[in-house]
Amino acid sequence: MLNSTQRKFLRGRAHKLKPTVMVGQKGFSPELVAATDSALADHELIKIKFNEFKEKEGKQAICQALTEATQSEMAGMIGHTAILYRAQADPEKRKIRLP
């Protein structure tokens, strides 16, 4: 579980990142879970851009389902972009050291 200091640190690191995963008309789907899981395995910290589902409740529901399906944590949501984090399973391959 991330604390507020760690979330702030991750949001700062994610600022320069481009969205890796896009959420379209299908919304939450097995393809979205697979793409998110793969991106988290490669990068640890990713941005997800919502092209559809502009209402806050829809975005929150999709993010909640994604974090549960991928065992990740949501570091924040800014506008139509969510920031997800999952530490690399192998400690030697971790790119991000949390404070």
C-alpha positions in Angstrom: 0.0 0.0 0.0 1.4 3.4 -1.0 1.5 6.2 1.4 1.0 9.9 0.4 4.7 10.6 0.2 5.2 7.7 -2.2 2.2 8.7 -4.3 3.6 12.2 -4.6 7.0 10.9 -5.6 5.4 8.6 -8.3 3.3 11.4 -9.7 6.4 13.5 -10.1 8.2 10.7 -11.8 5.2 10.1 -14.1 5.0 13.7 -15.2 7.4 13.3 -18.1 5.9 10.0 -19.2 3.7 9.6 -22.2 0.5 7.4 -21.9 1.3 3.8 -22.5 -2.2 2.3 -22.4 -5.3 3.9 -24.0 -8.9 3.1 -22.8 -11.3 3.3 -25.7 -15.0 2.4 -26.3 -14.7 -1.2 -25.0 -13.7 0.1 -21.5 -12.6 -2.7 -19.2 -11.7 -5.8 -21.2 -9.3 -8.7 -21.1 -7.2 -6.9 -23.8 -7.0 -3.8 -21.6 -5.8 -6.0 -18.6 -3.2 -7.7 -20.8 -1.9 -4.5 -22.2 -1.7 -2.9 -18.7 -0.1 -6.0 -17.2 2.5 -6.1 -19.9 3.3 -2.3 -19.6 3.7 -2.6 -15.9 6.0 -5.5 -16.2 8.2 -3.5 -18.6 8.0 0.0 -17.0 6.8 -0.3 -13.4 5.2 3.1 -13.6 2.7 3.9 -16.5 0.1 6.4 -17.5 -3.3 5.3 -18.8 -5.2 7.7 -21.0 -9.0 7.7 -21.1 -10.3 8.5 -24.6 -13.8 7.5 -23.6 -15.4 7.4 -20.2 -15.0 11.1 -19.4 -17.1 10.9 -16.3 -15.2 10.5 -13.0 -17.2 7.5 -11.7 -16.5 5.5 -14.9 -12.8 6.2 -14.8 -12.6 5.3 -11.1 -14.4 2.0 -11.6 -12.1 1.0 -14.5 -9.0 2.0 -12.5 -10.2 0.0 -9.5 -10.8 -3.1 -11.6 -7.4 -2.7 -13.3 -5.5 -2.4 -10.1 -7.2 -5.5 -8.8 -6.6 -7.5 -12.0 -2.9 -6.5 -12.3 -2.0 -6.3 -8.6 -0.9 -2.7 -9.0 -1.5 0.6 -7.1 -3.0 3.8 -8.4 -0.6 6.7 -7.7 -3.1 9.3 -8.9 -5.5 10.6 -11.5 -5.0 13.9 -13.3 -7.7 14.8 -15.7 -8.3 11.9 -18.1 -5.0 10.2 -17.2 -4.4 7.7 -14.5 -1.0 6.7 -13.1 -0.4 3.1 -12.1 2.6 1.5 -10.3 3.6 -2.0 -9.7 7.1 -2.8 -8.3 9.2 -5.3 -10.4 9.0 -8.8 -8.8 12.8 -9.1 -9.0 14.4 -6.6 -6.6 17.6 -6.4 -8.8 15.6 -5.3 -11.8 13.6 -2.5 -10.1 14.0 0.9 -11.7 12.2 2.9 -9.1 13.2 3.1 -5.5 10.3 4.4 -3.3 11.1 6.8 -0.5 
